[in-house]
Amino acid sequence: MSGAHARKSRRLRIAASLALTAGGAGVVLPLVTAGQASAASVDTWEKVAQCESSGNWQANTGNGYYGGLQFNNSSWAAAGGTKYAPRADLATKDQQIATAEKLLAMQGPGAWACAGAGGLTSGGPKADVNPDGNAQSSTQNAAKPQQQAAPKPAQPKPAKPAQPAKPAPQTGGSAYVVKSGDTLHKIAAAHGVEGGWKAVYDKNRKAVGDNPNVIYPGLKLTVSGSSASSAPSDKGAKPQGSVSGPAKKAAPSAAQKSAPAAPSSSTGYVRPVPGGTSTPYQASGGSWSSGSHTGVDFTAASGTPVKSVAAGEVVQAGNGGAYGNQVVIKHADGKYTQYGHLSSVNVQVGQKVGAGSQIALSGSTGNSTGPHLHFEVRTGPDYGSDIDPVSYLRAHGISV
């Protein structure tokens, strides 16, 4: 079915896509091939953790991702981590690695954006860990004391104020070193690159490789025509997720220019996109982890502006595992709306938005068979708390 998608719960984030971030964690139970076996050494996992969380195995900064390998609660549960602790940052290093080994077997190294930086592959030696004991369990880490089963979560560090972006030089060019949270789309927008992410990719095809969806921290990219191998990092680049600053906006796509405004109602609600629906709520027969479709799919070509259906606060923005790039918004009535498979995200966590505010562009990221918008309404921010989205919109005067 066009626009339909299948999901096996959530998983850790896929390495940065056009709107996925280059670093951090996401969620889902994977599409598993029978007999697949994957493993990595403790040393390799430590390198991945160094990239993901600066090696802090009890990381809890309040961004929804926990532990050294930056699990969120859904991915932690999907890989069986809750048998050790309710969250990854409350588990020992060995327990986190043991859980990561299971997720690696299910998803492969692409489940971590920092796989490249850490040298993570599917064929490494099995990690020497003892997740069920408190003794030192890794010969590779014999000098390091084993963490207790439920250490106190690390206190979040105060957020540093965002520094204003420095516009990229338009004469002579410059080079840019990818940071955690970067995407080709956002790099292009921050530097005012004419032609958007495709122009950045075309200029850096050799460095990025055949898959423009995969970039990782430390990768050097040419922007505005300079040599990526010799120029220094652009330390003034715009922080990812920021929607303010002097950086130029990318030129609007054809879909953005032609998309009609989403119909609104007197209740202050709007449709997320103008198109009709395809896969309905609670449709069965797919490989959804809940046994049925937890939202409704709206037809939308890639690049169609996606609007917040009502005023609220952004509580999630970025990678959502099987949902691809997603945005989750909390509204005044206590309900949450979720927008999935986005090609790019235009808001950040904590941002206030109004009804009809553009929050993203539609796409086909995550577990999706084609461009569309997956829309959910929930009683909580996470997967599994869904309610009928069509009934919710109709109750607020929106015809669906």
N, C-alpha and C positions, 0 to 999 in steps of 0.2 A: 504494500500500500504506500503510495507516494507520501512522503513526509512522516511515515511511521518510524518508530525507533524501538529498539529493544534494550533492556537494562537488566543487569544482574546486581542489583544494589549499587553502592558507590565504591570508588577506589581512590588511592592516592593520586595526586595530580599527574596528568600526562605532561611530559616535558613541553615547555612553553609553545603554544600555538600562536596563531596570529593575534588572538586576544587572550590566550592563556598566559599566565605569568611564568617567568623563568625562575622558579624557586618556590618552595612551600609544599603543602599537601592538599589532597582532595579526597576522593572517596569512591568506591564501589566494588561490590563483588563482581568479578570479572567473567569474561567469556573464556572458559578454561578448556584447554585441549587435554584429552585423556592421556595420562602417562607422562605429561610434561614434568620435568624435574629441573629446578633452578636453585642455585645457592651462591653465596658470596662469603668471603672471609671476613672476620671481625675487622681486620685492617681496612678492607674496602668499605664496610658499613661506617666505620669511623670517618673516612674521607667524605662519604655522602653526608653524614651528620654535620661535619665541619662546614660544608657548603649550605646545608639546609638551616642549621640553627647555631652556627659557630661552635659546634661540638657540645652544646648544653643539653644533656640528656633529660633534664627536668624543665625544659623550656615551657613557659606558660606566659605569653605576653599579652593575652587577652584577645588575640586575633582569630580564635577558633581552631588553632592548630597546636598540637602538643608534642612534647618530647623531642629527643634528638633528631628523629627522622620526620618530624612534623606531620603526625597523623591527625586527622580530625576524628570526632567520635564515631562517625559512620564507618570510616575505613578501618579504624581500630577494632570495632565490633565485627566487621565483615571478615577480617583475617583472624578472628578468635582471640584478640587481645584482652577482651573483658574477663577472661578466666583468670587473668593475673591482676588487673586493676581496672577501675571504671574509665580511666583516661590514660593515655600513653605516658604523660609526665609523672604519673603516680606509680609507674612500673619501673623495674630495674632496667639497666642497660641491656642485660642479657635477655630479659623478657621482651623488650622492644625489638631487639635483633631477631629473636625467634619468631615474633609476629611478622616482622618485615620479610623474613625468609618465606613465610607462607604466602604473603602477598606477591613476592617476586615470582613464586611458582605459578601463581594464578594470572599475573598481569605481565610479567617480564620487566626488564629494566625501565621501559618507557613509563612506568608508574611513578617515577621520581624525576622531577625536572633536573635534579643535580646528578643524575646517573652518569652523564658524560664527565662532569667535573670529578666525580669520585671513582671513575673507572669501573662502574657497576655493569656486569654482564650477566647472562643467564647461565653461564657455564663454569662459574668459579667453584672453589672448594667450599664445602659446607662449613658454616661458622661454628667454631668450637665454643659453645655457650651452654650454660646450665640454668634455664629459666625457672626450674622448679626448686632450686636450692639457693641458699644465701652465701655459700662458699665461693671463693674465687674459682671461676669456671673456664676462663679462656687462657690458654698458654700464651697467646699473643698479648695478653693484658695482665700477666701474672703480677706485675708490679703495682697494678691499680686495685684498690679495695673495691669489693663488690657493693653495689648500691643496695639498700634495704628495699623490701618489697613495696613499701608505700611511703616514699619520702615526701616531704612537704613540697608543694609546687613552688617553683621559682617565682619570686615576685616580679611582676612585669616592670620593665624599665620605662621611665617616663618618655613619652613620645617626643622626639625632637621636632621643633617647628619646621615645616617644609620650607626649603630655601627656594627663592625665586629662580625660575629657569633662565639660563643664558641662551639667547637665540644662537643657533648654529651659524657660523660664518657662511655667507653665500658666495664668497669669492675665494678660490683656492681650496675650498673644502676642508673637511676635518675627519677625524676618526672617532669612533665611539666604542667603549668597552662595555659589553652587556653586563648588567647588574641584576640581582635577584628582583623579580617582579617585572622585568622588561618584556616587551613583545615587539615584533616588527612594526605592527600598526602604531603603537604608542611611540616608538623611537622615531618613526617617520613624522608623526604629528608634532612631537616635541621639537624636531629640527626643521619643521616647515618644508619637508621634502616634497617637491612637486611629483605627483604620480603615486604618493602614498607608499604603503608597505611593499607593493610590487616593485617599485623603483629601487627601494633598499635591497630587496631580495635579488633583483637582477644584477645589481652592482656587487653583491656579495655571495653569488651562487656558489662559488668555489669554496668559500669559508663555511657557509651554512650547510651545503650538501643538497641532495635531491629533495629533501623534505623541508619546505619553508615553515612548517609547524614546529620545528625543533631548534631552539636556541638555548644556550646555557650561560650562566655567569662566567665571565672571563673571556668570552668570545669577542674578538675585535671585528668591528664592522665599519666599512667605509660609508660615510654619509656626505652628501654634497660634493662628491667627486674626488676626495683625497685618498691617500694610501692608508689602508687600515693597519698595515704592519709596522709603521714607524711613528705615527702620531700618538700623543698621549691620550689617556682617558678623558672624556668630557665630564669633569667632576660637577659641572653645573647643570647637568641634565635634569629635566623636570621629573620630580618624584612620580612613580607610577600610581595611577588611580586619581591623581590630582586633576581637577577640571578648571584650575585657574592659573594665571601666570602669563607672561608675555609671549610664550611659544605660539607659533602660527597653527591654525587648525588645518587639518588635511582637507583637500578639496572634496566636496560632497559627491557621493556616487550617483550614478544614474537613477538607482532605485530611490535614493533620498530625494532627488529632485522631483521625481514623478509621483511619489507616494502621496495619496490624499490624506487629509487630516482624519484622525480617528474620531468616530461619532461620539458625542458626549450626551449626558443626561442632566436633568435639573437637580439630581442628587449630588452632583460633583464628581461623578465617576465617568470614565471613558473606556473605550475598548483598547486593548493593548496594541493591536494592529488592525488595519481596515479589513483584512481578508476573512474568508469564511473558515469553517472548521473541517478537520478531516478525522483523525482518530479520536473517538469520543472518550469521555471519562469512564473508567472502569471497564474498558474494552478488554476482553480476555483473548487467550490464544497465543500471546507473545511470550517472551522469556523474561517478563518483569519479575523482580524478586518478590513482590507482594502478590503476584498471581494475576494482576490486572493493571491497566493503565491508570496512573495516579493523577493525571491531569487531562487537559484537552489540548489538541494540536490545532493551531491556527495556520492557514496557508500564508506563507510570506517568503518572497524571494530574498536571497542573500542581500544584505544591505538595507532592508526595509527598517525605518525608524521604529523602535519599540518604546511605547509610552507606559508610564506608571498609571495603573487604573484609578488610583486615588492618592491623596496626599499621604505622606508617611516618611519613615526613616529607613535608609539602607542598612541592613544588618549583615548581608553577605554580598560580595562582589568579586568575581573572578572565577577560578576553576571550580567546577562542581562535579568532577568525576564523569559519570555516565551522562550527566546533563551538559557536559562541555562547559563553555563559559556561561555563567548564570548570574542573576541578580535576585536577591530576596529582600522584600520591603515589608516592614511592620507598619500597620495602619492604626488609626485611632480607635477602631472597633475591636482591637486585639487580634485581628486576623493578619495573616502573612500572605503575600502573593509572591510567586516564584516564576522567573522567566528564564527558559533554558535554551541551549544550543546556539547561543549568540555568537556572531562573528567578532564583535568587539563590545566592550563595556565602557560606558561613559561616566560612571559614577563611582564613588568610593564609600567604604563603610563609615557610617556616622553622618553621611550627608542627608539633609532634608530635601525632599522632592515634593512637587505639587502634582495634582491630578493632571495628566497629559504631558508631564515633563518627559523629554526624551532621555532614556536611561541607557540605551544600547542600540545595536544594529542586529537584526536577525541573521542567522546563518545555519550551519550544519555541523557544529563541533560536538564532541562527545560521541555517544552511541546513537547515531542518527543515520538514516538512509537517504536523506535529502534535505534541502533547506526548508525550514518551517520554524514556528515558535511553539515551544512546549510551555503551557501556562498552568500553574497550580494555585490553589487557594488552600491554606493550611491553618490549623489552630495553634501551631508552633512553628519555629523556623526550620525544622529539619524534616527529612524524608520520613514518611509514615504517618504524618498527622493531617493528611489531605481530606478535604471535603469537596463536594460537587462544585466545580468552578463556574459552570453554566448557570446553576441555580443562584449562586452568589451574585453573579453579574446581573442576572435578570431581577433579583431582589433590589438591586440598586438602579433599576431603570435602563439597563443596557440590553439591547436585543442581540441575542446570539443564536 
